[in-house]
Amino acid sequence: MDKINEAVKRIEYMERLFDFLLSVPLSEKEKFLKERKELEAYYESSLWKEDFLLDEKDLLPKDLKRGVLSEDGIYNYLMGEGD
């Protein structure tokens, strides 16, 4: 259960970070490179893969916002509007 609780906290944090970065106007994006790199590091990490698998196995709470676990969400941000 601790593994799931840790994953939930991590996903909630990354969701807040992702939502924040999506709300930043294009003219301000350069000010938040550290946050962008943190999101990118999560997406490329084994932790993202573990969180994704927990979601696939339906082990995460039903009401947990999980956009960061979509296979395209963060990638599209990093490759598109995140540049």
Beta strands, then each sheet from edge to edge (+ up, - down):
end
